[in-house]
Amino acid sequence: MGQPVMEAVDQVRRHPLYRERIERIAHLERDRAFCRHGVAHLLDVARVAYIFNLERGLGFPKEVVYAAALLHDIGKGEQYETGTPHEIAGAEIARRILADVDGFDSVDKAAIVAAVREHRHYSDTASALGRLLYEADKASRACYACDARALCSWPDEKMNAGVAV
């Protein structure tokens, strides 16, 4: 028996712009040996972020955490094609997608967009959701088991040397 669908998150997943951008990223990363940014990664980040949210008592609604995680790398295609940082491009794409989504109020939508914009660099001035995404994004990677680790541009101190959740 399946879990109940998170309707607002499913609206994000089904949005035509979301689907188009995810397919574009998959196409652009088709020959990439490491760290792809497809649905598996996005769901890994969502799950890790939600675990951290619960463990730390942050109180973010599950759907807000999942929506932010599913949107956090949506700007990767623009980064690959134009050099625009994916967190900047992604925040604008997320804003456009969320404008069509019922189930989030304006405060939630603003928090999700801000978290997408903030997720790439840790900052004490970032929102709590932005910091949560940053940490979950890093913790979601199994660098210790990656066949392409030697090709990775991440410095050793950012790589997960073991299970880090």
C-alpha positions in Angstrom: 0.0 0.0 0.0 1.4 3.4 -1.0 1.9 6.4 1.1 -0.6 9.3 0.7 0.5 11.8 -2.0 1.6 15.2 -0.9 -0.6 17.1 -3.2 1.2 20.4 -3.3 4.6 18.6 -3.9 3.0 16.5 -6.6 1.8 19.7 -8.3 5.4 20.8 -8.4 6.5 17.4 -9.8 3.8 17.5 -12.5 4.3 21.1 -13.5 5.2 21.4 -17.2 8.1 23.8 -16.5 9.5 21.5 -13.8 9.2 18.4 -16.0 10.9 20.3 -18.9 13.8 21.5 -16.7 14.4 18.0 -15.1 14.5 16.4 -18.6 16.9 19.1 -19.8 19.2 18.5 -16.8 19.1 14.7 -17.5 20.0 15.3 -21.1 22.9 17.7 -20.2 24.2 15.2 -17.6 23.8 12.1 -19.7 27.6 11.5 -20.0 28.5 12.8 -16.5 30.3 10.2 -14.4 29.4 11.6 -11.0 26.8 13.6 -9.0 23.9 13.8 -11.3 21.0 16.0 -10.3 18.0 14.0 -11.2 15.0 12.9 -9.2 16.9 10.3 -7.2 19.2 13.0 -5.9 16.4 15.4 -5.2 14.4 12.8 -3.2 17.6 11.9 -1.3 18.0 15.5 -0.3 14.3 15.8 0.6 14.5 12.7 2.9 17.7 13.8 4.6 16.4 17.3 5.0 13.2 16.0 6.6 15.1 13.7 8.9 17.3 16.7 10.0 14.1 18.8 10.4 12.6 16.2 12.7 15.7 15.5 14.7 16.4 19.2 15.3 12.8 20.1 16.0 12.8 22.8 13.3 9.1 22.5 12.6 9.0 22.9 8.8 6.0 21.2 7.3 6.9 18.1 5.3 5.6 19.4 2.1 7.7 22.6 2.4 10.8 20.6 2.9 10.1 18.3 0.0 9.1 21.1 -2.4 12.3 23.0 -1.6 14.4 19.9 -2.1 12.7 19.0 -5.4 13.3 22.5 -6.6 16.8 23.2 -5.3 18.8 22.1 -8.4 16.2 23.1 -11.0 18.5 25.8 -12.4 21.4 23.3 -13.2 20.6 23.5 -17.0 21.1 27.2 -17.0 24.4 26.9 -15.2 25.6 24.3 -17.7 24.4 26.3 -20.7 24.9 30.0 -19.8 27.1 29.9 -16.7 24.4 31.5 -14.5 24.8 30.1 -11.0 22.1 27.4 -10.6 20.9 28.8 -7.3 20.1 32.1 -9.0 18.5 30.6 -12.1 16.7 28.0 -9.9 15.2 30.6 -7.6 13.5 32.3 -10.5 12.3 29.0 -12.0 11.0 27.9 -8.6 9.1 31.2 -8.2 7.5 30.6 -11.6 6.5 27.0 -10.8 5.2 27.8 -7.3 3.0 30.6 -8.7 0.9 27.8 -10.2 0.8 25.6 -7.2 -2.1 25.5 -4.7 -1.4 24.3 -1.2 1.4 26.7 -0.3 0.6 30.2 1.0 2.7 33.2 0.0 5.0 32.8 3.1 5.8 29.1 2.3 6.4 30.0 -1.4 8.8 32.8 -0.4 10.6 30.5 2.0 11.0 27.8 -0.6 12.3 30.3 -3.2 14.8 31.8 -0.7 16.0 28.3 0.3 16.7 27.4 -3.4 18.6 30.7 -3.7 20.6 30.0 -0.5 21.3 26.3 -0.7 24.6 26.3 -2.4 26.7 28.2 0.1 26.5 27.8 3.9 25.8 31.2 5.6 24.8 32.1 9.1 22.6 34.8 7.5 20.7 32.3 5.3 17.3 31.2 6.3 16.9 28.0 8.4 15.4 26.2 5.4 18.3 27.4 3.2 20.8 26.0 5.7 18.9 22.8 6.0 18.9 22.3 2.2 22.7 23.0 2.1 23.4 20.4 4.8 21.1 17.8 3.3 22.5 18.4 -0.2 26.0 17.6 1.1 24.9 14.7 3.3 23.0 13.0 0.5 26.1 12.2 -1.4 27.9 8.9 -0.9 31.3 10.2 -1.9 33.0 7.4 -0.1 31.4 4.9 -2.6 31.6 7.0 -5.8 33.6 5.4 -8.7 34.3 8.9 -10.0 35.6 10.4 -6.8 39.0 11.2 -8.3 37.2 13.4 -11.0 35.2 15.4 -8.5 35.8 19.1 -8.0 34.7 19.0 -4.4 37.5 19.6 -1.9 38.2 16.6 0.4 36.7 18.5 3.4 33.3 18.7 1.6 33.2 15.0 0.6 31.5 12.5 2.8 34.1 10.0 3.9 31.4 7.8 5.5 27.8 7.7 6.2 27.1 11.3 7.5 23.4 11.4 8.4 
